[in-house]
């Protein structure tokens, strides 16, 4: 089986191609605001170096958040377009699960800075079971004990993500209609918050 993995929810762009349970291509670098300019060249490189074509992909695993509103949309737009045009199943993945994936602990709390003292947080055990549901919360309000893991400072361990582990956990899932692949923001956008406050 041939799988494509795409994550653009944080400042780090992650692209991987997995063939028969082996990671044949892996890219994980901080791109910051260049996410939209970087994603296509990286994906093109992934296909070029592995010698396969987009139509050869059996399933797409796409991170749908939480994280950067703009970043999430970049990856999901690509995944939805490819999945729809080539009739490839697409499976949504939590960015927090991916962040927690490489730490062999029974209580990993993945964090993404959501500004103003807030974070996106989710707790996962070593088998990637979601033991502390993903949420938007004040960092100071997290009472769970465990290893804090994050790309952002937040006094946390830097993640060593394990894309293959995440894919193996979800590979039996059938996937969803690409039109139903939506961002999982966990909070309202600033525009939505302003509208709500003006009501």
KATAMO-V811949 format. One record per residue. RES is the residue in three letters. D_FIRST is the distance of its C-alpha to the first C-alpha in whole Angstrom. Layout:
res->[RES & RES]
d_first->[D_FIRST & D_FIRST]
This chain:
res->[UNK & UNK & UNK & UNK & UNK & UNK & UNK & UNK & UNK & UNK & UNK & UNK & UNK & UNK & UNK & UNK & UNK & UNK & UNK & UNK & UNK & UNK & UNK & UNK & UNK & UNK & UNK & UNK & UNK & UNK & UNK & UNK & UNK & UNK & UNK & UNK & UNK & UNK & UNK & UNK & UNK & UNK & UNK & UNK & UNK & UNK & UNK & UNK & UNK & UNK & UNK & UNK & UNK & UNK & UNK & UNK & UNK & UNK & UNK & UNK & UNK & UNK & UNK & UNK & UNK & UNK & UNK & UNK & UNK & UNK & UNK & UNK & UNK & UNK & UNK & UNK & UNK & UNK & UNK & UNK & UNK & UNK & UNK & UNK & UNK & UNK & UNK & UNK & UNK & UNK & UNK & UNK & UNK & UNK & UNK & UNK & UNK & UNK & UNK & UNK & UNK & UNK & UNK & UNK & UNK & UNK & UNK & UNK & UNK & UNK & UNK & UNK & UNK & UNK & UNK & UNK & UNK & UNK & UNK & UNK & UNK & UNK & UNK & UNK & UNK & UNK & UNK & UNK & UNK & UNK & UNK & UNK & UNK & UNK & UNK & UNK & UNK & UNK & UNK & UNK & UNK & UNK & UNK & UNK & UNK & UNK & UNK & UNK & UNK & UNK & UNK & UNK & UNK & UNK & UNK & UNK & UNK & UNK & UNK & UNK & UNK & UNK & UNK & UNK & UNK & UNK & UNK & UNK & UNK & UNK & UNK & UNK & UNK & UNK & UNK & UNK & UNK & UNK & UNK & UNK & UNK & UNK & UNK & UNK & UNK & UNK & UNK & UNK & UNK & UNK & UNK & UNK & UNK & UNK & UNK & UNK & UNK & UNK & UNK]
d_first->[0 & 4 & 7 & 10 & 13 & 17 & 20 & 23 & 25 & 27 & 29 & 26 & 23 & 20 & 17 & 14 & 10 & 8 & 6 & 5 & 8 & 10 & 12 & 12 & 14 & 17 & 20 & 22 & 26 & 29 & 29 & 32 & 33 & 31 & 28 & 28 & 29 & 26 & 23 & 23 & 24 & 21 & 18 & 19 & 20 & 16 & 15 & 18 & 17 & 14 & 14 & 12 & 13 & 13 & 12 & 9 & 8 & 6 & 8 & 11 & 13 & 17 & 20 & 22 & 25 & 28 & 29 & 31 & 31 & 31 & 28 & 26 & 27 & 25 & 22 & 22 & 23 & 21 & 18 & 20 & 21 & 17 & 16 & 19 & 19 & 16 & 16 & 12 & 13 & 14 & 15 & 18 & 19 & 22 & 23 & 25 & 22 & 21 & 24 & 25 & 21 & 23 & 26 & 26 & 29 & 30 & 31 & 30 & 31 & 29 & 32 & 32 & 35 & 36 & 40 & 43 & 42 & 39 & 36 & 33 & 32 & 30 & 30 & 27 & 27 & 25 & 22 & 22 & 24 & 26 & 30 & 32 & 31 & 30 & 33 & 35 & 38 & 41 & 40 & 43 & 43 & 40 & 41 & 38 & 38 & 35 & 34 & 34 & 31 & 31 & 30 & 34 & 37 & 38 & 39 & 35 & 33 & 30 & 27 & 24 & 21 & 18 & 15 & 13 & 15 & 15 & 12 & 12 & 15 & 13 & 10 & 12 & 14 & 14 & 15 & 18 & 20 & 20 & 24 & 24 & 22 & 25 & 26 & 27 & 30 & 32 & 36 & 37 & 38 & 41 & 42 & 41 & 43 & 46 & 46 & 46 & 49 & 51 & 51]
